[in-house]
Every structure is written in C-alpha cells, then in structure tokens.
Amino acid sequence: MQPLRGIFFKVMSVVMFMGMASLIKAASDAVPPGQAVFFRSFFALPIIFGWLALRGELRTGWKTTNHIGHFWRGLVGTAAMGLGFTGLGLLPLPEVTAIGYAAPIFVVIFAAMFLNEQVRAFRLSAVALGMVGVIIVLSPRLSVGSALNMSETLGAVVTLMGAIFAALAHVFVRKLVATETTAAIVFWFTITSSALALLTLPWGWVMPGWPAALMLIMAGLLGGVGQIFLTSSYRFADASLVAPFDYTSMILALTIGYFVFDEVPTGTMLIGATIVITAGVLIIWRERRLGLQRAQQRKATGHSGT
C-alpha cells in the first residue's frame, strides 16, 4: 500500500467529479437530464478504453459472466445519475453536494437489508445522526413556506432519491466485486448507462448550442478521468482511509457555487451538512475498525490451523 498516493488519487477524483457536476449544472438549462446522462456516459468511453489499453486489458478487462448483475447495477446507477443531474438544475451546488452525502448512510441500511450485514448500536446511532443532518438540510425546501417554490422542493426530493439510488448502486457493486474485475464493473456501467440514457430520447432531447455541447462533452471526459482516479486510489490505499476525503467536495462546491453560480450557502444547510459529514466519518471509522478486527480474526484462524 502507498497511502499518500491513494489519498492523492482520491482527492483528484473528487476534483474531477466536482468539475463534471459544475459543467452539468451550467448546461442544465440547455438540455434535459437524460441527455446529460448520455453525454456524461458516452464521452467517458474513450477515456475508459484508453485506460484499459494502458493496463493491457483492452481484450480481457470487459469480460464478465454476470450480465444480469451489471444490468441491475447500471439501472440503479443511471437512475442515481439522472436524479442527481435533475437536482443540479434546480438547487445550489453546495446543497446538492450536502444531500448527496446521505448515500453512505443509506448504504449501511441497505447492506443490513440485502447483504445480511450486522449493524450494531454504534453504526445505528451514526445513521440516526446522519438522518437528522439530512432533515436539517432538506427542511427549508420541504416546509410549508417553500411550497411557493415548487422547483426547489422538487429538487430536494429528486436529489435525495438520487442519493438513495446511489446507495443501492454501491450495494450492487459490493456483490459484483466478489466475482468481477474493477475494469469490467467500470466498463459495463458506462455502456449500460449510455444505452439507458438513449431511452429518454423521445422525452425532449434537443440540439444543444456549441457552448452547451462542449460543456457536456467535457463533463463526460472529466467523469471518465474521475472514475479512473477513484479506481486507482483503492489500489494504493484502503477504502476506509481514502473515503473521508470525499468530503473535500464540500469545499469545492462552496467555492464554485459562490464564484461561478453566485450561490451563497445558508446557515441551515451548513449545519446540516456538518452533521451529515460527522455521521459519515463515524461510519467510515467504524467500518475501518471492523475491517481490522476481521483481518485479525482471519489471521488468528490461519495460525491456529498450522
């Protein structure tokens, strides 16, 4: 393991994904979310093919025996992307980012439901804390007074739904990694999301102007590079070590939102985001502790058999 290199790649992936989100938001008035999903997915393919070629896996990296698993992962992942892109067009960038932090919290819930993982008091308490933070972030959009601005209320709802689908996608990935290579997971998700996005063609696709088209193409390229950086980060450091650096995206979201989109964060959003981040870090810390304990148990079992 090379922890510093892993952390560097993780932070770079956050930068790429935040740049992608900013470009999608900037183009949200020009194209519908389904079309944005297609650009994000399709134009990531050249980057992924180049990555596979550099790894010497162009002929083998995409091979799989679990087409159904990749389809379901692609379906929920594409839904998460589309809902998230819809939210970007309706809410400030820092707020979308803060609501997206709910995904790791839902992962704990879904892992207990679908993967039969044991969730004890500590993680349940962290989940409860995180849900309080999410409610605080959402509260201004879902209160009675916010009914006058239905677009922001819709934005809050679809962004939260996007976080739920992102958590489901993570659970599917946990199942896939048992039998599939990382290259195959990345490749088939990109193919599936491109194909599924095409199904939205009858619902309002437009011919974007050159500025919007260039932003969408660049978003796809940044998304592909970000995916490679993210994958590389896990090659050099444990997931539990690099995961907290996801939260550097809030610094970028606040900066880009203020200077590019003239978005000033509210105190309520910042308080809620801080609580959600705290809960996420606690969950990650606990996952790391449990991982170390499981490794020690396996090591002890191995020694006892010699």
PAMITOR-882771 format. One record per residue (C-alpha): residue in one letter; x, y, z. Coordinates in steps of 0.1 Angstrom, whole numbers, plus 5000, padded with zeros to 4 digits. Layout:
BEGIN
AXYZ...
END
This chain:
BEGIN
M500050005000Q501150364993P498650565013L499750915002R499450824965G496050674973I494950994990F496251204961F494250994936K491151014957V491351394960M491951424923S488851214916V486851444938V488151744918M487251574885F483751484897M483051824911G484251984878M481851744860A478951834882S479652204877L479652164839I476451964840K474852234862A475952504838A474452324809S471252224827D469152494811A470152384776V469552004777P467251764797P468851544824G468551224803Q470551384775A473151504801V473451144814F474151024778F476951284773R478451204807S478550834800F479250814763F482151064763A483750884792L484250574770P487350704751I489050764785I488050414798F489250244765G492550424768W492850324805L492149954796A494749974768L497450114792R496649834816G496949574788E493249474794L491649604762R490749254752T490049094785G489149374810W485549394799K484749024801T482148914825T479948614835N477448824854H475549034828I472449054850G474349194879H475949464857F472549544843W470949604877R473949804889G473750004857L470050064861V470150194896G473450384889T471950554859A468850644879A471050794906M472950994879G469751124863L468151224895G471351394907F471651584874T468051694877G468851824912L471752024899G469452214876L467152304905L469252364936P472552534945L475652324940P476652304977E473152194987V473151914961T476551804974A475351805010I472251595003G474451354983Y476451285015A473351085026A474450805003P476950635027I474250645054F471750465032V474550215023V474650095059I470850045059F470749865026A473749645035A471849525065M468749465045F470249305014L473649175023N472749055058E475549265074Q475249305111V474649675121R475149735158A474450025181F477350245171R476550245133L472850275140S473550585161A475650725133V472950655108A470350835130L472751135134G473251145097M469451135090V469051435114G471551625093V469751535061I466451655075I468051985086V469452035050L466151955035S463952145059P463952485042R462852315009L460152095024S458552345048V455152495041G456552825031S458752655004A455652534986L455752864967N458852744950M457952404938S461152374917E463352384947T461152144966L461251904936G465051954935A465351854972V463251544967V464951414935T468451484949L467551274980M466151004957G469451014938A471450954970I469150654978F469750504943A473550584946A473550374979L471750094961A474350104933H477050074959V475349764974F475249614939V478949694934R479749514967K478149204953L479949234919V483449274933A483248924946T483448784910E484149074887T487149284880T487149664886A487749724849A484649514840I482549704865V483550044852F483249944816W479849784818F478350064839T479450314813I477950104785T474750044803S474250404814S474850524778A472250274764L469650354791A470150734786L469250684749L465850554760T465050914771L465451044736P461651074729W461351294761G462651634749W466251584737V467451904719M470252014696P472452204721G474452504710W478252474708P478952614744A476552364760A477752074738L481352144747M480552164784L478751824782I481551664763M484051794788A481751664816G481951314801L485751334798L486151454834G483851184846G485950914829V489151054843G487551084877Q486450724876I490050614868F491450824896L488850684920T489650324910S493450394913S493050534948Y491850194960R494850024945F497250224967A495350265000D492550105020A489050225011S488450325048L491550555046V490650745014A486850755019P486751055042F488451265015D485151254996Y484051545019T486651775004S483951814977M482052055000I484952295000L484952284962A481152314960L481152614982T483952784962I482552704928G478952784939Y479953124952F482353244925V480753074894F477053044902D476653334927E475253094953V475553194990P475152895014T472652925042G473452865078T470952585079M472552405050L476052435066I474852305099G473052005083A476051935061T478351935091I476251685109V475951455079I479751475073T480351395110A478051085108G479750975076V483150995091L481950795122I480550525099I483850515079W485850495112R483750215124E484050025091R487750055094R487749925129L485549625119G487749555089L490949545111Q489149315136R488049085108A491649075094Q493048995129Q490448715132R491348565099K495048585107A494448415141T492448145124G495148085099H497848055126S495747805145G495547575116T499347545112
END
